[in-house]
């Protein structure tokens, strides 16, 4: 049962598991640890163990299948794994689609979602969002830019203040920038930004600036918070971080669907 008969398949699975271990371990070298790389690393290690010890594992599973309870358990586990794989594939398609969603017309506002601030300077991920926000602001010169993000316990200034400082350095006029500096999550980014829009009478589609992998979850939360019309201004992400944050988004999307936050 589940015995690997061909050397090509064995080599392929060994390559996939080794690549997974490396890709999910790399972010840990720069102190990035989250459910994405932890779960990805565990899955890669389990795949490696399965390939290396395929014979004994297959024999154990075969003996387990001979018993009714064991057979039912294997079917349940198999169905759960299949549904999990299908969920990840479908969500990945939605994530790719959301990252390329263009505005139907000129947006009413540009909302820039916050990210880590190191002291008083933007992290690389945040700086890329700031650059993307500046490009979007140049493309839509009459649209206000809402920079959204509060101050974490280990941050010197709020994410909103950091983004405003950088946008001012790039030459964006101060009167176009609106700070939202209370939020501590994506849901709050969008909720408090909508409050600002409502207080200023700003109505219409919003352009969300964030990493491409994050655009789909942001669009889900935007609709929950009363911003149903949104499009994407995605940023690039360092290649070695993509697997970690992509997998983390699968969990984040499920959380958004279940808990609406």
C-alpha positions in Angstrom: 0.0 0.0 0.0 1.4 3.4 -1.1 4.6 1.6 -2.1 6.9 3.6 -4.3 7.8 1.2 -7.2 9.7 3.5 -9.6 13.1 5.1 -9.0 12.0 8.2 -11.0 9.0 8.8 -8.6 11.3 8.2 -5.6 13.9 10.7 -6.9 11.1 13.2 -7.7 9.6 13.0 -4.2 13.1 13.2 -2.5 13.8 16.3 -4.6 10.4 17.9 -3.6 10.9 17.1 0.1 14.5 18.4 0.1 13.5 21.6 -1.7 10.6 22.1 0.7 12.9 21.7 3.7 15.3 24.3 2.4 12.7 26.8 1.3 10.7 26.7 4.5 13.9 26.7 6.7 15.5 29.7 5.0 13.1 32.3 6.5 13.9 30.9 9.9 17.5 32.0 9.4 16.3 35.7 9.4 14.0 35.1 12.4 10.7 34.7 10.4 8.7 31.9 12.0 5.0 31.5 11.5 2.4 28.8 10.7 3.4 28.9 7.1 7.0 27.8 7.4 6.4 25.6 10.4 3.6 23.6 8.7 5.5 23.6 5.4 8.7 22.3 7.1 6.7 19.6 8.9 5.0 18.4 5.7 8.4 18.3 3.9 10.0 16.3 6.7 7.1 13.9 6.8 7.3 13.4 3.0 11.1 12.8 3.3 10.5 10.2 6.0 7.8 8.5 4.0 10.1 8.2 0.9 13.2 7.0 2.9 11.2 4.5 4.9 8.6 3.6 2.3 8.9 -0.1 2.7 8.2 -0.4 6.4 5.6 2.3 6.4 3.7 0.6 3.5 3.8 -2.7 5.4 2.4 -1.1 8.5 -0.4 0.6 6.6 -1.2 -2.7 4.8 -1.6 -4.4 8.2 -3.7 -1.6 9.5 -6.0 -1.8 6.5 -6.8 -5.4 7.3 -8.8 -4.3 10.3 -12.2 -2.6 9.8 -11.4 0.3 12.2 -8.0 0.7 10.6 -9.4 0.8 7.1 -12.0 3.4 8.1 -9.3 5.5 9.7 -7.1 5.3 6.6 -10.1 6.3 4.4 -10.9 9.3 6.7 -7.3 10.4 6.7 -7.1 10.0 2.9 -10.2 12.1 2.3 -9.0 14.8 4.7 -5.7 15.0 2.9 -7.4 15.1 -0.5 -9.8 17.8 0.6 -6.8 19.7 2.0 -4.9 19.5 -1.2 -8.0 20.6 -3.2 -8.5 23.6 -0.8 -4.9 24.7 -1.3 -5.1 24.5 -5.1 -8.4 26.3 -5.3 -7.3 29.1 -2.9 -4.0 29.5 -4.8 -6.0 30.1 -8.0 -8.1 32.7 -6.2 -4.9 34.3 -4.8 -3.4 34.5 -8.2 -6.6 36.0 -9.7 -7.0 38.6 -6.9 -3.4 39.7 -7.3 -4.1 40.8 -10.9 -7.5 42.4 -10.4 -7.4 45.9 -12.1 -9.6 48.8 -11.2 -12.8 49.2 -13.3 -12.3 52.9 -13.2 -10.3 55.5 -11.2 -10.4 54.3 -7.6 -11.8 56.5 -4.9 -8.9 55.9 -2.5 -5.6 54.0 -2.3 -5.3 52.0 0.9 -1.7 50.8 1.8 -1.7 48.0 4.3 1.0 48.2 7.0 3.9 45.9 7.7 6.9 45.6 10.0 8.8 48.8 10.9 12.4 48.3 12.2 13.0 51.1 14.6 11.9 54.0 12.6 12.7 52.6 9.2 10.5 50.4 7.0 11.3 46.7 6.6 12.0 45.5 3.0 8.5 44.2 2.7 7.0 47.5 3.9 9.3 49.5 1.6 8.1 47.6 -1.4 4.5 48.4 -0.4 5.5 52.1 -0.1 7.1 52.0 -3.6 4.0 50.4 -5.0 1.8 52.9 -3.3 3.8 55.8 -4.8 3.5 54.3 -8.3 -0.2 53.9 -7.8 -0.4 57.5 -6.6 1.4 58.6 -9.7 -1.0 56.7 -11.9 -4.0 58.2 -10.1 -2.8 61.8 -9.2 -6.2 62.9 -7.8 -6.8 60.0 -5.5 -6.0 60.2 -1.7 -3.6 57.7 -0.2 -4.6 56.1 3.2 -1.5 54.7 4.9 -2.8 52.2 7.5 -0.9 50.6 10.4 -0.5 51.2 14.1 2.6 51.0 16.3 3.8 47.6 17.5 5.6 47.2 20.9 8.9 46.8 19.2 8.5 49.6 16.6 9.8 53.1 17.0 6.9 54.7 15.2 3.6 53.6 13.7 3.6 51.9 10.4 1.4 54.7 9.1 3.9 57.4 10.1 6.7 55.4 8.6 4.9 55.1 5.3 4.0 58.8 5.3 7.6 59.7 5.9 8.9 57.6 3.0 6.2 58.8 0.6 7.0 62.4 1.5 10.7 61.7 0.7 9.6 60.3 -2.6 7.8 63.6 -3.4 4.2 62.8 -2.7 2.4 65.9 -1.5 1.4 65.8 2.2 -2.2 66.8 1.5 -2.7 63.5 -0.4 -1.7 61.3 2.5 -4.1 60.3 5.3 -2.8 58.4 8.3 -4.7 55.6 10.0 -2.4 54.7 12.9 -4.7 52.6 15.2 -4.9 49.3 13.4 -3.1 46.1 14.5 -4.4 43.6 11.9 -5.6 43.5 8.3 -9.2 43.7 9.4 -8.6 46.8 11.4 -6.5 48.3 8.6 -9.6 48.1 6.4 -12.2 48.9 9.1 -10.5 52.1 10.3 -9.6 53.1 6.7 -13.3 52.8 5.8 -14.2 55.0 8.8 -11.8 57.7 7.5 -13.4 57.4 4.0 -16.9 57.7 5.5 -16.0 60.7 7.6 -14.6 62.5 4.5 -17.4 61.4 2.2 -15.1 59.2 0.0 -17.2 56.6 -1.9 -16.3 54.1 -4.5 -13.7 51.4 -5.4 -10.5 51.2 -3.4 -7.1 50.1 -4.6 -5.4 47.9 -2.0 -1.6 48.0 -1.9 -0.1 44.9 -0.3 1.9 41.8 -1.2 0.5 39.8 -4.1 -0.1 36.7 -1.9 -2.1 38.9 0.5 -4.5 40.5 -1.9 -7.2 37.8 -1.9 -7.5 37.7 1.9 -7.5 41.5 1.9 -10.3 41.6 -0.6 -12.3 39.1 1.6 -11.8 41.2 4.7 -12.5 44.4 2.7 -16.0 43.1 1.8 -16.6 42.0 5.4 -15.8 45.5 6.5 -18.1 47.1 4.0 -15.7 47.8 1.1 -17.0 45.4 -1.5 -15.4 47.1 -4.5 -11.7 46.7 -4.4 -8.8 46.0 -6.8 -5.1 45.2 -6.4 -1.8 47.0 -6.5 0.4 44.1 -5.6 4.1 44.2 -4.6 6.9 41.7 -5.1 8.1 39.5 -2.4 11.6 38.0 -1.9 11.7 34.6 -3.5 12.7 32.7 -0.4 9.8 34.2 1.5 7.1 33.3 -1.0 6.5 29.7 0.1 6.3 30.6 3.7 3.8 33.5 3.3 1.8 31.6 0.6 1.2 28.7 2.9 0.4 31.0 5.8 -2.3 32.7 3.6 -4.1 29.4 3.2 -4.6 29.4 7.0 -5.4 33.1 7.0 -8.0 32.7 4.4 -9.7 29.9 6.3 -9.6 32.1 9.4 -11.2 35.0 7.5 -14.0 32.7 6.2 -14.8 31.2 9.6 -14.2 34.1 12.0 -14.8 37.1 9.6 -11.6 38.8 10.7 
